[in-house]
Amino acid sequence: MGFVDLHDSIDPTQYVYLEMVFRPIDNAEYLARWSHNEPYRSLIEVESVSFPRIYGLGGSMGGSDFDDWVVRAWLAMEEGQDGPLPGEPFGYTLVDLNKCANGNRCVDVDVFIEIP
């Protein structure tokens, strides 16, 4: 949980979606396990968002087989991309689950979206 915010030069009204995903950094095994039903993903229409925006992705992470995760956020014109398309603003933050409170919830994981 944390905040997602934008660089001052970004006009969010030029995009349709705020898309976020929380997944392990070394994700081949993870993606094979979850395939097209990725549980820690968020898609929000930008017109309903004000920045900075508080967010929460995932849940109790204490039982994860993976320690190193990444939160990626981007503004997109189309939904369902695996990541930002060329020219779309994005940001990411690395998360070590071993450093999260009680190994359960990660707080203060902020993401700052910039122009590529």
C-alpha positions as CSV (number, residue, x, y, z in Angstrom):
1,M,0.0,0.0,0.0
2,G,1.2,3.5,-0.8
3,F,0.7,6.4,-3.1
4,V,1.0,6.7,-6.8
5,D,1.8,10.2,-8.1
6,L,2.7,11.9,-11.3
7,H,5.5,14.2,-12.5
8,D,4.2,17.8,-12.8
9,S,4.7,17.8,-16.6
10,I,2.2,14.9,-17.1
11,D,-1.4,15.6,-18.0
12,P,-3.4,12.6,-17.0
13,T,-6.4,13.6,-19.1
14,Q,-4.3,12.6,-22.2
15,Y,-4.6,9.0,-21.1
16,V,-7.5,6.6,-20.5
17,Y,-6.3,4.2,-17.8
18,L,-4.0,4.0,-14.7
19,E,-2.7,0.5,-14.8
20,M,-0.8,-1.1,-11.9
21,V,0.7,-4.5,-11.4
22,F,2.5,-6.1,-8.4
23,R,4.5,-9.2,-9.2
24,P,7.8,-11.0,-8.4
25,I,10.8,-9.6,-10.2
26,D,11.9,-13.1,-11.3
27,N,8.4,-13.9,-12.5
28,A,8.7,-16.8,-15.0
29,E,7.4,-19.3,-12.4
30,Y,4.9,-16.9,-11.1
31,L,3.4,-16.2,-14.5
32,A,3.3,-19.9,-15.4
33,R,1.3,-20.4,-12.2
34,W,-1.1,-17.6,-12.7
35,S,-1.1,-17.3,-16.6
36,H,-3.9,-15.0,-17.6
37,N,-5.5,-14.6,-14.1
38,E,-2.9,-12.4,-12.5
39,P,-4.3,-11.6,-9.0
40,Y,-2.4,-8.4,-8.2
41,R,-3.4,-6.1,-11.0
42,S,-5.4,-2.9,-11.0
43,L,-7.0,-1.0,-13.9
44,I,-8.7,2.4,-13.2
45,E,-10.1,4.9,-15.6
46,V,-8.1,8.1,-15.3
47,E,-11.1,10.3,-15.3
48,S,-12.1,8.9,-11.9
49,V,-8.6,9.4,-10.4
50,S,-7.0,12.3,-8.6
51,F,-3.2,12.4,-7.9
52,P,-1.6,11.5,-5.6
53,R,-3.8,8.4,-5.3
54,I,-3.6,5.9,-2.5
55,Y,-3.5,2.3,-3.7
56,G,-3.4,-1.2,-2.4
57,L,-2.5,-4.3,-4.4
58,G,-2.3,-7.9,-3.2
59,G,-3.1,-9.0,0.3
60,S,-1.3,-10.9,2.9
61,M,2.0,-11.7,1.3
62,G,3.5,-13.7,4.2
63,G,3.2,-17.0,2.4
64,S,4.8,-16.0,-0.8
65,D,7.5,-18.2,-2.4
66,F,9.1,-15.0,-3.8
67,D,10.9,-12.3,-1.8
68,D,11.7,-9.6,-4.4
69,W,8.7,-7.9,-6.0
70,V,8.1,-4.8,-8.1
71,V,5.1,-2.4,-8.2
72,R,4.7,-1.0,-11.7
73,A,2.3,1.8,-12.6
74,W,1.7,3.5,-15.9
75,L,-0.8,5.7,-17.8
76,A,-2.2,3.9,-20.8
77,M,-4.4,4.5,-23.8
78,E,-5.4,0.9,-24.0
79,E,-6.1,-1.7,-21.3
80,G,-4.6,-5.1,-20.8
81,Q,-1.0,-4.4,-21.8
82,D,1.8,-6.2,-19.9
83,G,3.5,-2.9,-19.4
84,P,3.6,0.6,-20.8
85,L,3.8,1.1,-24.5
86,P,6.5,3.4,-26.0
87,G,5.8,7.0,-24.9
88,E,3.5,6.1,-22.1
89,P,4.5,7.5,-18.7
90,F,5.5,4.9,-16.1
91,G,7.2,4.3,-12.8
92,Y,8.1,1.4,-10.6
93,T,9.3,0.6,-7.0
94,L,11.1,-2.5,-5.8
95,V,9.8,-4.3,-2.8
96,D,11.6,-6.8,-0.5
97,L,8.8,-8.7,1.3
98,N,11.3,-9.7,4.0
99,K,11.4,-6.0,5.0
100,C,7.6,-5.6,5.2
101,A,5.9,-5.3,8.6
102,N,5.5,-8.8,10.0
103,G,6.1,-10.2,6.5
104,N,2.4,-9.6,5.8
105,R,1.7,-6.1,4.5
106,C,4.0,-3.7,2.8
107,V,3.2,-0.1,3.5
108,D,4.6,3.2,2.2
109,V,5.4,1.7,-1.2
110,D,5.1,4.8,-3.3
111,V,5.3,4.9,-7.1
112,F,6.2,8.0,-9.0
113,I,5.2,8.1,-12.7
114,E,7.5,10.0,-15.0
115,I,7.8,10.6,-18.8
116,P,10.1,8.0,-20.4
